[in-house]
Amino acid sequence: MKASAGPKITPKSGQPTAPSGRGARRRCTLLTGAAVAEIFRRFASANPDPKGELEHTSPFTLLVAVVLSAQATDAGVNKATRTLFRVADTPEKMAALGAERLQEFIKTIGLFRNKAKNVILLSQRLVAEHGGKVPRDRAALEALPGVGRKSANVVMNVAFGAPTLAVDTHVFRVANRTGLSSGKTPLEVEQDLLAVVPREYGVPAHHWLILHGRYVCKARRPECPRCLIRDLCLYEHKTPEGST
Ligand code: SF4
Protein backbone atom coordinates (compact mmCIF):
# COMPACT_ATOMS: atom_id res chain seq x y z
CA MET A 1 0.00 0.00 0.00
CA LYS A 2 1.13 3.49 -0.73
CA ALA A 3 0.48 6.49 1.43
CA SER A 4 -1.49 9.23 -0.20
CA ALA A 5 -1.01 12.91 0.55
CA GLY A 6 -3.42 14.11 3.17
CA PRO A 7 -3.76 16.75 5.83
CA LYS A 8 -1.07 16.76 8.51
CA ILE A 9 -2.61 15.63 11.77
CA THR A 10 -0.76 15.30 15.03
CA PRO A 11 -1.90 12.53 17.35
CA LYS A 12 -2.28 13.72 20.92
CA SER A 13 -1.12 10.96 23.17
CA GLY A 14 -3.09 10.70 26.39
CA GLN A 15 -6.16 12.57 25.19
CA PRO A 16 -8.89 10.03 24.62
CA THR A 17 -11.06 10.68 21.62
CA ALA A 18 -14.79 11.15 21.93
CA PRO A 19 -16.25 8.22 20.01
CA SER A 20 -17.62 9.26 16.64
CA GLY A 21 -18.49 5.87 15.16
CA ARG A 22 -21.00 3.15 15.88
CA GLY A 23 -21.91 1.64 19.22
CA ALA A 24 -20.00 4.18 21.33
CA ARG A 25 -19.43 2.70 24.77
CA ARG A 26 -15.77 2.65 25.78
CA ARG A 27 -13.44 5.65 25.44
CA CYS A 28 -10.13 3.93 25.03
CA THR A 29 -8.52 5.28 21.89
CA LEU A 30 -5.57 7.56 22.52
CA LEU A 31 -5.88 9.13 19.07
CA THR A 32 -7.81 12.26 18.22
CA GLY A 33 -10.97 11.87 16.19
CA ALA A 34 -9.21 13.66 13.31
CA ALA A 35 -6.30 11.20 13.45
CA VAL A 36 -8.64 8.18 13.43
CA ALA A 37 -10.53 9.61 10.46
CA GLU A 38 -7.25 10.25 8.62
CA ILE A 39 -6.01 6.69 9.27
CA PHE A 40 -9.10 5.20 7.63
CA ARG A 41 -9.11 7.80 4.84
CA ARG A 42 -5.59 6.66 3.94
CA PHE A 43 -6.52 2.98 4.07
CA ALA A 44 -9.48 3.73 1.79
CA SER A 45 -7.34 5.73 -0.61
CA ALA A 46 -4.66 3.02 -0.84
CA ASN A 47 -7.06 0.05 -1.11
CA PRO A 48 -10.63 1.16 -1.89
CA ASP A 49 -12.07 -2.34 -2.24
CA PRO A 50 -10.24 -4.64 0.17
CA LYS A 51 -10.91 -8.36 0.01
CA GLY A 52 -10.42 -11.19 2.46
CA GLU A 53 -8.10 -14.00 1.42
CA LEU A 54 -10.31 -17.03 2.18
CA GLU A 55 -11.61 -18.40 -1.12
CA HIS A 56 -15.38 -19.00 -1.25
CA THR A 57 -18.28 -18.93 -3.69
CA SER A 58 -21.25 -18.51 -1.34
CA PRO A 59 -22.11 -17.69 2.30
CA PHE A 60 -21.98 -21.44 3.02
CA THR A 61 -18.51 -22.02 1.55
CA LEU A 62 -17.32 -18.89 3.37
CA LEU A 63 -18.71 -20.22 6.65
CA VAL A 64 -16.96 -23.57 6.15
CA ALA A 65 -13.68 -21.86 5.22
CA VAL A 66 -13.89 -19.65 8.31
CA VAL A 67 -14.49 -22.64 10.59
CA LEU A 68 -11.53 -24.45 9.02
CA SER A 69 -9.28 -21.39 9.35
CA ALA A 70 -9.07 -21.40 13.16
CA GLN A 71 -5.36 -21.69 14.02
CA ALA A 72 -4.55 -22.30 10.32
CA THR A 73 -3.36 -20.08 7.48
CA ASP A 74 -5.76 -18.86 4.79
CA ALA A 75 -3.41 -20.32 2.15
CA GLY A 76 -3.55 -23.76 3.78
CA VAL A 77 -7.34 -23.64 4.00
CA ASN A 78 -7.68 -22.50 0.37
CA LYS A 79 -5.53 -25.39 -0.80
CA ALA A 80 -7.86 -27.90 0.85
CA THR A 81 -11.17 -26.23 0.02
CA ARG A 82 -10.44 -25.88 -3.71
CA THR A 83 -10.93 -29.65 -4.03
CA LEU A 84 -13.53 -29.96 -1.28
CA PHE A 85 -15.90 -27.35 -2.67
CA ARG A 86 -15.91 -29.05 -6.08
CA VAL A 87 -17.51 -32.03 -4.31
CA ALA A 88 -19.51 -30.35 -1.55
CA ASP A 89 -20.48 -26.68 -1.84
CA THR A 90 -23.90 -26.82 -0.16
CA PRO A 91 -25.01 -27.89 3.34
CA GLU A 92 -26.91 -30.82 1.81
CA LYS A 93 -23.88 -32.13 -0.08
CA MET A 94 -21.59 -31.56 2.90
CA ALA A 95 -23.92 -33.40 5.28
CA ALA A 96 -24.11 -36.27 2.78
CA LEU A 97 -20.31 -36.42 2.56
CA GLY A 98 -19.99 -37.34 6.24
CA ALA A 99 -17.16 -36.61 8.70
CA GLU A 100 -14.84 -39.43 7.64
CA ARG A 101 -14.76 -38.50 3.96
CA LEU A 102 -14.52 -34.81 4.83
CA GLN A 103 -11.42 -35.55 6.93
CA GLU A 104 -9.67 -36.83 3.81
CA PHE A 105 -10.10 -33.43 2.11
CA ILE A 106 -8.95 -31.36 5.08
CA LYS A 107 -6.32 -33.55 6.74
CA THR A 108 -3.57 -31.02 5.96
CA ILE A 109 -5.29 -28.47 8.22
CA GLY A 110 -4.66 -28.42 11.98
CA LEU A 111 -7.36 -29.89 14.25
CA PHE A 112 -8.98 -31.45 11.18
CA ARG A 113 -10.88 -34.19 13.00
CA ASN A 114 -12.70 -31.79 15.28
CA LYS A 115 -13.26 -29.32 12.44
CA ALA A 116 -14.71 -32.08 10.24
CA LYS A 117 -17.14 -33.00 13.00
CA ASN A 118 -18.23 -29.37 13.41
CA VAL A 119 -18.63 -28.77 9.66
CA ILE A 120 -20.87 -31.83 9.30
CA LEU A 121 -22.91 -30.90 12.37
CA LEU A 122 -23.36 -27.30 11.25
CA SER A 123 -24.35 -28.45 7.76
CA GLN A 124 -26.99 -30.73 9.25
CA ARG A 125 -28.25 -27.85 11.42
CA LEU A 126 -28.44 -25.50 8.43
CA VAL A 127 -30.55 -28.05 6.53
CA ALA A 128 -32.78 -28.89 9.50
CA GLU A 129 -33.26 -25.43 10.99
CA HIS A 130 -32.48 -22.80 8.34
CA GLY A 131 -33.73 -24.28 5.06
CA GLY A 132 -30.15 -24.89 3.91
CA LYS A 133 -29.27 -21.18 4.17
CA VAL A 134 -26.64 -19.47 6.31
CA PRO A 135 -28.42 -17.21 8.82
CA ARG A 136 -27.56 -13.50 8.85
CA ASP A 137 -27.90 -12.80 12.54
CA ARG A 138 -25.26 -13.22 15.20
CA ALA A 139 -27.23 -15.36 17.64
CA ALA A 140 -28.14 -17.95 15.00
CA LEU A 141 -24.59 -18.03 13.64
CA GLU A 142 -22.98 -18.39 17.07
CA ALA A 143 -25.40 -21.25 17.86
CA LEU A 144 -23.78 -23.32 15.07
CA PRO A 145 -21.09 -25.85 16.03
CA GLY A 146 -17.57 -24.44 15.70
CA VAL A 147 -18.76 -20.84 15.19
CA GLY A 148 -17.68 -18.25 17.76
CA ARG A 149 -17.97 -14.48 17.84
CA LYS A 150 -15.00 -13.86 15.54
CA SER A 151 -16.24 -16.33 12.90
CA ALA A 152 -19.74 -14.86 13.07
CA ASN A 153 -18.29 -11.37 12.57
CA VAL A 154 -16.40 -12.50 9.45
CA VAL A 155 -19.47 -14.15 7.91
CA MET A 156 -21.77 -11.22 8.74
CA ASN A 157 -19.27 -8.78 7.26
CA VAL A 158 -18.02 -10.62 4.17
CA ALA A 159 -21.15 -12.52 3.16
CA PHE A 160 -23.80 -10.01 4.19
CA GLY A 161 -22.05 -6.62 4.27
CA ALA A 162 -22.64 -5.95 7.97
CA PRO A 163 -20.35 -3.38 9.67
CA THR A 164 -18.80 -5.91 12.05
CA LEU A 165 -15.18 -6.15 13.18
CA ALA A 166 -13.56 -9.55 13.56
CA VAL A 167 -10.64 -9.16 15.95
CA ASP A 168 -7.95 -11.70 15.15
CA THR A 169 -4.33 -11.55 16.27
CA HIS A 170 -3.49 -9.02 13.51
CA VAL A 171 -6.32 -6.63 14.29
CA PHE A 172 -5.61 -6.89 18.02
CA ARG A 173 -1.95 -5.97 17.47
CA VAL A 174 -2.56 -3.10 15.02
CA ALA A 175 -5.29 -1.59 17.18
CA ASN A 176 -3.14 -1.58 20.31
CA ARG A 177 0.06 -0.40 18.63
CA THR A 178 -1.53 2.48 16.78
CA GLY A 179 -3.58 3.69 19.73
CA LEU A 180 -6.91 2.93 18.08
CA SER A 181 -7.65 0.80 21.14
CA SER A 182 -6.17 -0.03 24.51
CA GLY A 183 -8.35 -3.12 24.86
CA LYS A 184 -6.92 -6.07 26.75
CA THR A 185 -9.20 -8.68 25.16
CA PRO A 186 -10.49 -9.21 21.60
CA LEU A 187 -13.96 -8.17 22.74
CA GLU A 188 -12.70 -4.90 24.26
CA VAL A 189 -10.75 -4.13 21.08
CA GLU A 190 -13.82 -4.91 18.98
CA GLN A 191 -15.93 -2.55 21.09
CA ASP A 192 -13.30 0.20 20.93
CA LEU A 193 -13.03 -0.09 17.16
CA LEU A 194 -16.79 -0.14 16.66
CA ALA A 195 -16.92 3.08 18.67
CA VAL A 196 -14.28 4.97 16.69
CA VAL A 197 -14.23 3.67 13.10
CA PRO A 198 -16.05 6.27 11.00
CA ARG A 199 -19.42 4.95 9.87
CA GLU A 200 -18.61 5.12 6.15
CA TYR A 201 -15.71 2.68 6.67
CA GLY A 202 -17.64 0.22 8.86
CA VAL A 203 -17.64 -2.64 6.34
CA PRO A 204 -14.09 -2.51 4.90
CA ALA A 205 -12.34 -1.54 8.18
CA HIS A 206 -11.70 -5.09 9.36
CA HIS A 207 -10.10 -6.09 6.04
CA TRP A 208 -7.80 -3.06 6.14
CA LEU A 209 -6.71 -3.80 9.71
CA ILE A 210 -6.13 -7.51 9.02
CA LEU A 211 -4.15 -6.83 5.83
CA HIS A 212 -2.16 -4.08 7.53
CA GLY A 213 -1.23 -6.42 10.38
CA ARG A 214 -0.43 -9.31 8.07
CA TYR A 215 1.77 -7.46 5.58
CA VAL A 216 3.03 -4.23 7.19
CA CYS A 217 2.53 -4.05 10.96
CA LYS A 218 3.96 -7.54 11.45
CA ALA A 219 4.30 -9.10 14.87
CA ARG A 220 8.09 -9.39 15.06
CA ARG A 221 9.35 -6.51 12.97
CA PRO A 222 6.74 -4.00 11.83
CA GLU A 223 7.66 -2.30 8.56
CA CYS A 224 7.22 1.18 9.96
CA PRO A 225 9.39 3.01 7.39
CA ARG A 226 6.93 2.07 4.62
CA CYS A 227 3.79 2.33 6.76
CA LEU A 228 1.20 4.74 5.41
CA ILE A 229 0.03 5.76 8.89
CA ARG A 230 3.45 6.05 10.51
CA ASP A 231 3.05 9.73 11.42
CA LEU A 232 -0.28 9.04 13.15
CA CYS A 233 0.61 5.78 14.92
CA LEU A 234 1.45 6.03 18.63
CA TYR A 235 3.57 2.86 18.91
CA GLU A 236 6.66 3.64 21.00
CA HIS A 237 8.95 1.04 19.41
CA LYS A 238 8.60 1.78 15.71
CA THR A 239 11.16 0.13 13.45
CA PRO A 240 13.61 2.87 12.42
CA GLU A 241 14.41 3.87 8.81
CA GLY A 242 17.05 1.72 7.11
CA SER A 243 16.58 -1.35 9.30
CA THR A 244 13.91 -3.33 7.39
S1 SF4 B 1 4.03 2.76 12.18
FE1 SF4 B 1 4.79 0.69 12.58
S2 SF4 B 1 3.78 0.07 14.49
FE2 SF4 B 1 2.63 1.81 13.65
S3 SF4 B 1 1.01 0.90 12.39
FE3 SF4 B 1 2.72 1.33 11.05
S4 SF4 B 1 3.90 -0.58 10.98
FE4 SF4 B 1 2.54 -0.68 12.78
Boltz pocket constraint, residues with backbone or C-beta under 6 A from the ligand:
constraints:
  - pocket:
      binder: B
      contacts: [[A, 174], [A, 177], [A, 178], [A, 216], [A, 217], [A, 218], [A, 222], [A, 223], [A, 224], [A, 227], [A, 228], [A, 229], [A, 230], [A, 231], [A, 233], [A, 234], [A, 235], [A, 238], [A, 239]]
      max_distance: 6.0
